[in-house]
């Protein structure tokens, strides 16, 4: 099999990631069927598509014809069977629960054509925890998109010990066809590439703050004006939410058991006070003051 044989794509899960991954596939000429067990989510995903495409035409990013073609390419269904039965490539994007993913992969193995590649968009569950639920481990890999999937270019293609080189080649080629920038991870590692790098920067920035070496604002300035980051780690924490940083750190700590992954004192302190960042008016910065 090669990339030219990939014409039909199934996306399982129409939540935050799934509907945008499906839209991206449809925009790039793939016949795409997206399934979800939740009817409300399916309706929301379909109305997103119906608003997104005319919006792109209005902005001059798509012609009427391209928008019509993309709309014709995408369908939503509550039946995974219908989504996957003709798929050449399946991207699973359901909630982050290992047992559920294993069950879905076992079902997909039964439903999807035997040549189909089955990829998971999971951020943390490596495909070797899933591959043995199927009879085609060589066709299983992680295909990790970033949020929002229609905008973010990076996709991490993670090769497990069971994943064939052919599966990696086709997955990389698919990402190129979606106008993404894929990177190949030759080994499975917790957190993959980018989340590990971001975590390391955050960890160091928080340590410097907790040790009283510098104020958050100055650490942010160092990252922006010395390393060319578009914003510093504290401003980013305020934007994405300190509640999310706390929860993610706790999840990582539970997963790895490594005390270094526990949320830092300055995250815990703000989390306990309900100072989640921009959305609550206060985090590492105070957004209630007009000049800020
Ligand atoms: P989400 O909760 O927004 O969507 C998950 C969807 O899966 C829901 O709509 C739910 O109804 C559906 N679902 C549950 N069981 C199902 C089943 N049996 N069949 C079909 N659909 C089912 O979650 P999300 O943020 O889109 O994350 C999905 C996956 O993508 C996760 O594995 C996550 O790790 C990964 N991911 C998330 C992000 C992010 O920033 N949100 C980024 C990269 C990767």
Boltz pocket constraint, residues with backbone or C-beta under 6 A from the ligand:
constraints:
  - pocket:
      binder: B
      contacts: [[A, 12], [A, 13], [A, 14], [A, 15], [A, 16], [A, 17], [A, 18], [A, 35], [A, 36], [A, 37], [A, 38], [A, 41], [A, 80], [A, 92], [A, 93], [A, 94], [A, 95], [A, 96], [A, 100], [A, 104], [A, 121], [A, 122], [A, 123], [A, 124], [A, 144], [A, 145], [A, 146], [A, 147]]
      max_distance: 6.0
